[in-house]
Amino acid sequence: MSVFIRRLTLLALPLWLAACSESYPMQKPVHDLGAAINHCREYTQYMLPPEAVISLDALSTRQGQYFYDVFFSVRDHKDSGYVRCQIDMSGMIVYFKVRDFRQRSRSFSGSAF
């Protein structure tokens, strides 16, 4: 039984370390929609490859009662997709999803969390 637990621990350790190694601050001071857009753009730049072009989808981006919803179109020389980022009023990114575009550590993926 202890061999099984040791092996399970060794298999789970890299996943746990990867989850704990997030170096981008998920919370920043946000006082309006513009600050929320900037916070989300910085996080998107962190998550996507450096050659990705990020454009604000101004028609979809909005301020709700409890959250800022920010949408970006993303593209590079071979892929295009979109990003949805939701930030609560305290400045914490509570939802982030990339669709139809590769991320730094993944190939084609639908989620970052």
C-alpha positions, 0 to 999 in steps of 0.5 A: 500500500505504501508503494502505491501512495508513494507512486501516486504522490510522485505522479501528482507532484508535478501537477501540484507544482505546475498549479502553484507556479502561476507567477502572474498576479490574478488580482490587481486594483480595478476601478473601472472598465478600462482598468479591467480591460488592461488587467485582462489584456496583460493576463492574456498576453502572459497566457498566449504566445508572444506573436499573438495579436490581441484586439478588444471586442468592444461590442461584447465587453461590458460592465455588469453589476458584479463583474466586468466581462472582457472579450478579445479577438486573438490571432497570429499567422495561422490561428484565430480565436477569442478570449473571454475574461471575467473580473470581479469588482475587487480586480480578481480574474475569476474566469478566463477561457481561450477558444480556438487558439493555442496557449503557451503550454497547450496546443489547441485548448479551450480553457486556462483554468 
